[in-house]
Amino acid sequence: MNLISSKDNPLFKKIIKLEKSKERKESGLFTIEGKKETLLALQNGYVITDLILAENSDLSQTEKDLFLKIPNHHRFSINLFSKITYRNDHSECIAICKVPKTDLNKIKLSKNPLLIILESVEKPGNLGAILRSADACAADAVIICEEKSDFFNPNVIRSSVGTVFSVNKASAKKEEVVRWLKKNQINTYTTFIENALPYSQANFKQGCAIVLGTEAVGLSNYWRQKEFQNIVIPMRGQNDSLNVSVAAAILMFEARNQKD
């Protein structure tokens, strides 16, 4: 395995470009930083084409065996490797992975599903945190409407601690999602404050979807559907709202507790 140390190397340039959403969509590729995250991607059936390690990186025998599934292995000099990572731990790795299909109709629902719908969530850290909570409470899927931060943004992968690979995902227009929810007879709860039921009084025992909006303005009026129930998390202090990832976690775990 040759040591790569030049910033003119095509692979290095490719990794830098994949930090941009436009490049990820055009190339159908994205990058993964970290051993744990890379292993989670492999374990969940993602297709990884390249593995990049720092020149002083060391792998356990188990990691070597698992990484054999990756066809192309490369070594970067410490200086070059540091330019493509956010972490200071040079024992970590970078992987290049193929973007999977995230079509709504590919989601397979359980008999009693729990779904999280996110409209126009902008901050990758919030999306990653929601995916982490969705994994923890075994949600059936996280669905993005009007995508502003894609699932394979490097910051989403980092903040999700790799659970972006273990959670079912879809991205679609809100009109398509609403039709899909109604077709599958999913009880849908929207986070408008008007005529809202306290979340602890909502009945999440049957198949349900919880819909949350942007960090700044919440849900668009399109979600004011007569079939949907508004729910609210009561605020006891002087603040009138929660971070969207915190609100999502509270609602998800209430739903999971009721289902259990």
Protein Blocks (a to p, Z undefined) as FASTA:
>chain_A
ZZdfbfkbmklmmmmmmmpmklmmmnopacdedjklmmmmmmnopacfbdcddfkbccdf
klmmmmmmpmbdcdddfklmmmmcfbfblkbccdddddddfbfklpccdfbdcddddehi
ablklmmmmmmmmmmnopabdcdehifbdfklmklmmmnnopmmmpccddddfklmmmmm
mmnopacdddbfbhpacfklpcfkbccddddddfklopafklmcfkbccdddddfblbfb
dcfklmmmmmmmmmmmmmZZ
